[in-house]
Amino acid sequence: MSWQEERRATLAAKAEQARLDQAAATGDDIARMKAASDVARADREQAAELARQAKEAAAAKRKLRRADRAQRWATIAAFARGHVVDGLIYSIAVVSFVMAASAMAGYGADVYASGVGRLLPLITELGMWAFAVSVQIVRRKDRTRSVWGLKVGVWVFGALAFGTNAVHGLARGWDAMVIMGVVSVAGVIAHQLAIADPPRSRAQRAADKLAAAQVAKTNAAARAALKMATAQIDADGNARLTFAPGTYKVKRGRLIPVTPDPDVPGPPDALDAAIANLLDSSGPATGPDRHGDAKPDTETGSGVATADKPGHPDGTNPDRSASRPAPRTSGRVDRSRPTGDAHMAMLRKRLDDAVAAGELDPATATPYRIAKTIRCGKPAAKKLRAELDNPAQP
């Protein structure tokens, strides 16, 4: 190869290398431009997202403010609808207070010839309103509480305000005296009639009277129980009042026990049913005949006297048996009671069951308490009480 061809090849290689270098540089520029474009697009998208979020947050805040405003107005409207009477009465009260207080402030300054006299409305007007509002507060807290003292304060300070304003207006004439006196107490009168003690319905008055009567009777019973209470003194000299539980009537400040009738049977229990079944299985009812004689039951051999008439072993009258209706079988439990030792055994069993169940305290149970718990008469209860006191002598 000649030097010319060699030079030509070298120049071609350099040109190719230059082209390649230019292409590489161009590719890098394109990559850089693309990267810059991507970054700019990401920045634009982020800015748009932030703007959208800010707009949504602002819209949500506006919506929340509108909802809060609507809720406040709804609350105010509901309060206004529920307190229409209060709004009207307090409007009258505010006008009455402003007019009377300003007049009394000037009148007090003239009377006392100093600025201290301007405090006169604090006694005449504010004192009256202090008692009026106190009546309302006490009524709302406890409907049954007495407020007569506060009402006396309202009318005493109201009379003071009326008289002071009337004296102030008398210098201008009788008409000014009446007007200024009425204006000073108009607000308080309206407040007491419509708000502090509003009129009640017939049902409310009846319910209040019933509640007051119940409270009065309960208090009377408690006072009577306190009068009849006994004192239990321990070894150290400490006293403790003891009461006799039970059912009582309150009459003339005293407690009168309501004793259950021993002849009226109570609801049957398991022991009553067992005794009734035992009596039913022992045979027909027995008793003396109309001549006062009793004869043994020869069929059963039990030795129980029967009510059979002489000459009729089956206890029937052949002359009248045909006209008598058949006895009804109603299925009722035989309420006949055992007598004598069997009756006392039954009552002792009831007493033991009551003591075991915790219904009676054998140490402190009174005869009345025993009779009420096990449903027996006073003599039997006293006998059981004596047996509890002397267990060795049943």
C-alpha positions as CSV (number, residue, x, y, z in Angstrom):
1,M,0.0,0.0,0.0
2,S,1.3,3.4,-0.9
3,W,1.6,6.2,1.6
4,Q,-1.2,7.9,-0.1
5,E,-3.6,5.0,0.5
6,E,-2.4,4.8,4.0
7,R,-3.0,8.5,4.6
8,R,-6.4,8.2,3.1
9,A,-7.3,5.3,5.4
10,T,-6.0,7.2,8.4
11,L,-8.1,10.2,7.5
12,A,-11.1,8.0,7.1
13,A,-10.6,6.3,10.4
14,K,-10.2,9.7,12.1
15,A,-13.4,10.9,10.4
16,E,-15.2,7.8,11.5
17,Q,-13.9,8.3,15.1
18,A,-15.0,11.9,15.0
19,R,-18.5,10.8,13.8
20,L,-18.7,8.3,16.6
21,D,-17.6,10.8,19.2
22,Q,-20.1,13.3,17.8
23,A,-22.9,10.6,18.0
24,A,-21.9,9.8,21.6
25,A,-21.9,13.4,22.6
26,T,-25.3,13.8,20.9
27,G,-26.7,10.8,22.7
28,D,-25.5,12.1,26.0
29,D,-27.2,15.4,25.3
30,I,-30.4,13.7,24.4
31,A,-30.3,11.6,27.6
32,R,-29.6,14.7,29.6
33,M,-32.4,16.6,27.9
34,K,-34.8,13.6,28.5
35,A,-33.8,13.4,32.1
36,A,-34.3,17.1,32.5
37,S,-37.7,16.8,30.8
38,D,-38.7,14.0,33.1
39,V,-37.7,16.0,36.1
40,A,-39.6,19.0,34.9
41,R,-42.7,16.9,34.2
42,A,-42.5,15.3,37.7
43,D,-42.2,18.7,39.2
44,R,-45.3,19.9,37.2
45,E,-47.3,16.8,38.2
46,Q,-46.3,17.2,41.9
47,A,-47.2,20.9,41.8
48,A,-50.5,20.0,40.2
49,E,-51.2,17.4,42.9
50,L,-50.3,19.8,45.7
51,A,-52.6,22.4,44.2
52,R,-55.4,19.8,43.9
53,Q,-54.9,18.7,47.5
54,A,-54.9,22.3,48.7
55,K,-58.1,23.0,46.7
56,E,-59.8,19.9,48.2
57,A,-58.6,20.9,51.7
58,A,-59.9,24.4,51.2
59,A,-63.2,23.0,49.9
60,A,-63.5,20.6,52.9
61,K,-62.7,23.4,55.3
62,R,-65.4,25.6,53.7
63,K,-67.9,22.7,53.9
64,L,-67.0,22.0,57.5
65,R,-67.5,25.7,58.3
66,R,-70.8,25.8,56.5
67,A,-71.9,22.6,58.4
68,D,-70.8,24.1,61.8
69,R,-72.6,27.4,60.9
70,A,-75.7,25.5,60.0
71,Q,-75.5,23.4,63.2
72,R,-75.1,26.5,65.3
73,W,-78.1,28.2,63.6
74,A,-80.1,25.0,64.0
75,T,-79.3,24.9,67.7
76,I,-80.1,28.6,68.1
77,A,-83.4,28.1,66.2
78,A,-84.3,25.0,68.2
79,F,-83.5,26.9,71.4
80,A,-85.6,29.9,70.3
81,R,-88.5,27.7,69.4
82,G,-88.4,25.9,72.7
83,H,-88.0,29.2,74.7
84,V,-90.4,31.5,73.0
85,V,-92.1,32.3,76.3
86,D,-88.7,32.9,78.0
87,G,-87.6,35.2,75.2
88,L,-90.8,37.3,75.5
89,I,-90.7,37.5,79.2
90,Y,-87.0,38.3,79.5
91,S,-87.5,41.0,76.9
92,I,-90.0,42.7,79.2
93,A,-87.7,42.1,82.1
94,V,-84.7,43.7,80.4
95,V,-86.7,46.8,79.4
96,S,-88.2,47.1,82.9
97,F,-84.8,46.7,84.5
98,V,-83.0,49.3,82.3
99,M,-85.8,51.9,82.7
100,A,-86.1,51.5,86.5
101,A,-82.3,51.1,87.1
102,S,-81.5,54.3,85.2
103,A,-84.2,56.2,87.0
104,M,-83.1,54.9,90.4
105,A,-79.4,55.8,89.6
106,G,-80.3,59.4,88.9
107,Y,-82.7,59.5,91.9
108,G,-80.0,58.0,94.2
109,A,-77.4,60.6,93.0
110,D,-79.9,63.4,93.9
111,V,-80.8,62.0,97.3
112,Y,-77.2,61.2,98.4
113,A,-75.8,64.2,96.6
114,S,-72.8,62.1,95.4
115,G,-71.9,59.5,92.9
116,V,-72.4,56.8,95.5
117,G,-76.1,57.3,95.2
118,R,-76.0,55.7,91.7
119,L,-75.6,52.3,93.4
120,L,-79.2,52.6,94.6
121,P,-80.5,50.3,91.8
122,L,-78.3,47.5,93.2
123,I,-80.6,47.4,96.2
124,T,-84.0,48.1,94.7
125,E,-83.8,46.4,91.3
126,L,-81.0,43.9,91.6
127,G,-82.1,42.7,95.1
128,M,-85.6,41.9,93.7
129,W,-84.1,40.1,90.7
130,A,-81.7,38.1,92.9
131,F,-84.6,36.5,94.8
132,A,-86.6,36.0,91.6
133,V,-83.8,34.1,89.9
134,S,-83.1,32.1,93.1
135,V,-86.7,30.9,93.0
136,Q,-86.3,29.7,89.5
137,I,-83.0,27.9,90.2
138,V,-84.3,26.1,93.2
139,R,-87.5,25.0,91.4
140,R,-85.5,23.5,88.5
141,K,-83.1,21.6,90.9
142,D,-85.8,20.2,93.2
143,R,-89.5,20.6,92.5
144,T,-90.5,19.5,96.0
145,R,-88.3,22.0,97.9
146,S,-90.0,24.8,99.7
147,V,-89.3,28.3,98.2
148,W,-91.7,30.4,100.3
149,G,-88.8,32.3,101.9
150,L,-87.4,33.2,98.5
151,K,-90.8,34.3,97.4
152,V,-91.2,36.5,100.5
153,G,-87.9,38.1,99.5
154,V,-89.1,38.7,96.0
155,W,-92.2,40.5,97.1
156,V,-90.5,42.4,99.9
157,F,-87.8,43.8,97.6
158,G,-90.5,44.2,94.9
159,A,-92.5,46.4,97.3
160,L,-89.3,48.3,98.1
161,A,-88.6,48.9,94.4
162,F,-92.2,49.9,93.7
163,G,-92.3,52.3,96.7
164,T,-89.0,53.9,95.8
165,N,-89.9,54.4,92.2
166,A,-93.3,55.7,93.2
167,V,-91.8,58.3,95.5
168,H,-89.5,59.3,92.8
169,G,-92.3,59.8,90.3
170,L,-94.6,61.5,92.8
171,A,-92.7,64.8,92.3
172,R,-93.9,64.8,88.7
173,G,-97.5,63.8,89.5
174,W,-99.7,60.9,90.3
175,D,-99.6,59.5,86.8
176,A,-95.7,59.5,86.8
177,M,-95.8,57.8,90.3
178,V,-98.0,55.0,89.1
179,I,-96.2,54.5,85.8
180,M,-92.7,54.4,87.4
181,G,-93.8,52.0,90.2
182,V,-95.5,49.6,87.8
183,V,-92.5,49.6,85.4
184,S,-90.1,48.8,88.2
185,V,-91.9,45.6,89.1
186,A,-93.5,44.6,85.8
187,G,-90.5,42.4,84.7
188,V,-90.3,40.5,88.0
189,I,-94.1,39.9,88.1
190,A,-94.0,38.5,84.6
191,H,-91.0,36.4,85.4
192,Q,-92.6,34.9,88.5
193,L,-95.9,34.1,86.8
194,A,-94.5,32.6,83.6
195,I,-91.0,31.3,84.2
196,A,-90.1,30.9,87.8
197,D,-93.3,29.0,88.8
198,P,-95.3,28.4,85.6
199,P,-98.8,27.0,85.8
200,R,-99.1,23.2,85.9
201,S,-101.5,20.9,84.4
202,R,-104.1,19.0,86.4
203,A,-102.1,15.7,86.1
204,Q,-98.9,17.5,87.2
205,R,-100.7,19.0,90.2
206,A,-102.2,15.6,91.2
207,A,-98.8,13.9,90.8
208,D,-97.1,16.6,92.9
209,K,-99.8,16.3,95.6
210,L,-99.4,12.5,95.6
211,A,-95.6,12.7,95.9
212,A,-95.9,15.2,98.7
213,A,-98.4,13.0,100.6
214,Q,-96.1,10.0,100.2
215,V,-93.1,11.9,101.5
216,A,-95.2,13.3,104.4
217,K,-96.5,9.8,105.4
218,T,-93.0,8.3,105.1
219,N,-91.6,11.0,107.3
220,A,-94.4,10.5,109.8
221,A,-93.7,6.7,109.9
222,A,-90.0,7.3,110.4
223,R,-90.7,9.7,113.3
224,A,-93.1,7.3,114.9
225,A,-90.6,4.4,114.5
226,L,-87.9,6.6,116.1
227,K,-90.2,7.3,119.1
228,M,-90.9,3.6,119.5
229,A,-87.3,2.5,119.0
230,T,-85.5,0.8,121.9
231,A,-81.9,1.3,122.9
232,Q,-79.4,-1.5,123.1
233,I,-76.5,-0.8,125.4
234,D,-73.3,-2.8,125.1
235,A,-70.7,-3.5,127.8
236,D,-68.8,-0.3,126.9
237,G,-71.8,1.9,127.3
238,N,-72.3,2.4,123.5
239,A,-76.0,2.8,122.6
240,R,-77.6,1.5,119.4
241,L,-81.3,1.9,118.5
242,T,-83.2,-1.2,117.6
243,F,-86.4,-1.3,115.6
244,A,-89.1,-3.9,115.3
245,P,-89.5,-4.7,111.6
246,G,-92.9,-5.3,110.3
247,T,-96.0,-3.8,108.7
248,Y,-97.6,-0.9,110.6
249,K,-100.3,1.8,110.3
250,V,-99.5,5.3,111.2
251,K,-102.2,6.8,113.5
252,R,-101.8,9.9,115.6
253,G,-98.0,9.7,115.5
254,R,-97.9,6.1,116.6
255,L,-97.3,2.8,114.8
256,I,-100.0,0.2,115.0
257,P,-99.0,-3.2,113.9
258,V,-100.9,-4.8,111.1
259,T,-101.2,-8.4,112.4
260,P,-102.2,-11.1,109.8
261,D,-105.3,-13.0,110.7
262,P,-104.3,-16.4,111.9
263,D,-107.6,-17.9,110.8
264,V,-106.9,-17.0,107.1
265,P,-104.6,-19.7,105.7
266,G,-101.7,-18.5,103.6
267,P,-100.5,-20.1,100.4
268,P,-99.8,-23.8,100.8
269,D,-96.2,-24.9,100.9
270,A,-94.6,-28.4,100.6
271,L,-95.3,-29.2,104.2
272,D,-98.9,-28.2,103.9
273,A,-99.3,-30.4,100.8
274,A,-97.7,-33.4,102.6
275,I,-100.0,-33.0,105.6
276,A,-103.1,-32.6,103.3
277,N,-102.1,-35.8,101.5
278,L,-101.7,-37.6,104.8
279,L,-105.1,-36.6,106.0
280,D,-106.7,-37.5,102.7
281,S,-105.2,-41.0,102.9
282,S,-106.3,-41.6,106.5
283,G,-109.9,-42.1,105.6
284,P,-113.2,-40.2,105.7
285,A,-113.7,-37.1,107.8
286,T,-114.6,-37.8,111.4
287,G,-116.2,-35.8,114.2
288,P,-119.0,-35.9,116.8
289,D,-122.6,-36.5,115.9
290,R,-125.3,-34.1,116.7
291,H,-125.9,-35.9,120.0
292,G,-122.3,-35.1,121.0
293,D,-121.1,-38.7,120.8
294,A,-118.3,-40.0,118.7
295,K,-117.7,-43.6,117.6
296,P,-114.6,-45.3,116.4
297,D,-114.1,-46.2,112.7
298,T,-114.6,-50.0,112.8
299,E,-113.8,-50.4,109.2
300,T,-110.2,-49.0,109.3
301,G,-109.5,-49.8,112.9
302,S,-107.9,-46.5,113.4
303,G,-109.9,-45.4,116.4
304,V,-110.9,-42.1,114.7
305,A,-114.3,-40.8,115.6
306,T,-116.7,-40.4,112.7
307,A,-119.7,-38.3,112.1
308,D,-122.0,-41.3,111.2
309,K,-125.5,-41.2,112.7
310,P,-126.7,-44.1,114.8
311,G,-128.3,-46.8,112.8
312,H,-126.5,-45.9,109.6
313,P,-123.0,-47.3,109.4
314,D,-122.3,-45.7,106.1
315,G,-123.3,-42.3,107.4
316,T,-126.1,-41.7,105.0
317,N,-129.8,-41.0,105.5
318,P,-131.9,-43.3,103.3
319,D,-134.8,-40.9,103.5
320,R,-132.9,-37.9,102.1
321,S,-130.1,-39.4,100.1
322,A,-132.1,-39.5,96.9
323,S,-132.8,-35.7,97.1
324,R,-129.3,-34.7,97.7
325,P,-127.0,-33.7,94.8
326,A,-123.8,-35.6,94.3
327,P,-120.8,-34.0,96.0
328,R,-118.6,-31.9,93.7
329,T,-115.0,-32.9,93.3
330,S,-113.4,-29.5,92.6
331,G,-109.8,-30.8,93.2
332,R,-109.2,-28.2,95.9
333,V,-106.6,-29.0,98.5
334,D,-107.9,-29.9,101.8
335,R,-107.0,-26.9,104.0
336,S,-107.8,-28.7,107.3
337,R,-105.1,-28.2,109.9
338,P,-103.7,-30.7,112.4
339,T,-104.4,-29.9,116.1
340,G,-102.5,-30.4,119.3
341,D,-99.0,-31.9,119.2
342,A,-99.2,-32.5,115.4
343,H,-99.9,-28.8,114.9
344,M,-97.0,-27.7,117.1
345,A,-94.7,-30.2,115.4
346,M,-95.6,-28.7,112.1
347,L,-95.0,-25.1,113.4
348,R,-91.6,-26.2,114.9
349,K,-90.7,-27.6,111.5
350,R,-91.7,-24.3,109.8
351,L,-89.7,-22.4,112.4
352,D,-86.6,-24.6,111.9
353,D,-86.9,-24.1,108.1
354,A,-87.2,-20.3,108.5
355,V,-84.1,-20.2,110.8
356,A,-82.2,-22.3,108.3
357,A,-83.2,-20.1,105.4
358,G,-82.1,-17.0,107.3
359,E,-85.6,-15.5,107.5
360,L,-85.6,-15.5,111.3
361,D,-82.9,-14.8,113.9
362,P,-83.6,-17.1,116.8
363,A,-81.9,-14.7,119.2
364,T,-83.9,-11.6,118.4
365,A,-87.1,-12.8,116.7
366,T,-90.2,-11.5,118.4
367,P,-93.5,-13.5,118.7
368,Y,-95.0,-11.1,116.2
369,R,-92.2,-11.8,113.7
370,I,-92.5,-15.5,114.3
371,A,-96.2,-15.5,113.7
372,K,-95.8,-13.4,110.5
373,T,-93.1,-15.6,109.1
374,I,-94.4,-19.1,109.7
375,R,-98.1,-18.0,109.6
376,C,-99.4,-19.0,113.0
377,G,-101.4,-17.5,115.8
378,K,-100.0,-15.4,118.7
379,P,-100.3,-18.1,121.4
380,A,-98.4,-20.6,119.3
381,A,-95.8,-17.9,118.4
382,K,-95.3,-17.0,122.1
383,K,-94.9,-20.7,122.9
384,L,-92.3,-21.1,120.2
385,R,-90.5,-18.0,121.5
386,A,-90.4,-19.5,124.9
387,E,-89.0,-22.8,123.5
388,L,-86.3,-20.8,121.8
389,D,-85.4,-19.1,125.1
390,N,-85.5,-22.4,126.9
391,P,-84.4,-25.1,124.5
392,A,-84.1,-27.7,127.3
393,Q,-87.8,-27.4,128.0
394,P,-89.8,-27.8,124.8
